[in-house]
Amino acid sequence: MGRRRPDVRPGPTVDRLLRIAAEAPELYEEDGVGTVLATASLRDFVEQAWQIVVPESFQSNYHIDAVCEHLQALFLLQIRDLLITIPPRFGKSTSACVMLPAWGWARDPTIRLLFSSYAQELATRDSVLTRRLVDSPWYQARWGGRFQIVTDQNEKTRFDNDEGGVRIALSSGSHVLGEG
């Protein structure tokens, strides 16, 4: 028997909003529908935020849907372990290491996140992109009132927000003792 796909959509409200967005795209942002969808769904967040992070237009595909669905299930503690194995340049780092932390803080700014890569340069790159996304006018217009990046801990590899959230970027050889 196959493993049941996690249901990561929060139910009828989001389904109704998806129909509204499809039927009346002119209302998509005017009435905040896009913000509600982006807060509820990592997949919608990724689509809306894509051009802020990636200098090319978003192209929807089943692998992005699958990655986002599983990352959201991981975030919501519906699954415990996740290994993403798709080829390079298919959006793994952008979805998991850049978008997920920004989306997570939009939902709960108190979460503390630690990201590790085999190379410090990659971990730093993704951390900087997350901070740029969080600082972007698009993000600030939607979730800027929920938290602010604190100025006394705002580095490329570690930045905190005023609600207790933190994003730390390390390489696989780094030490993480004392971070909780």
TADALIN-V641047 format. One line per field, one symbol per residue. ss: DSSP state (@ for helix, = for strand, . for the rest). psi: psi as a letter, one per 30 degrees, with the letter a starting at -180 (. if undefined). A space follows every 50 residues. Layout:
ss=???
psi=???
//
This chain:
ss=...........@@@@@@@@@@@@.@@@.....@@@@@@@@.@@@@@@@@@ @@@........@@@@@@@@@@@@@@................@@@@@@@@@ @@@@@@@....======..@@@@@@@@@@@@@@@@.@@@@@@@.....== ====...====....======.........
psi=klkkkkjfkgaeeeeeeeeeeeeifffefeggeeeeeeeejeeeeeeefe feekhllkjkleeeeeeeeeeeeeeggflekkkjjlllgggeeeeefeee eeeefeejffkkkkkklfkeeeeeeeeeeeeeeefleeeefegffelkkk ffiilefkkllggflkjkkllfglkgkff.
//
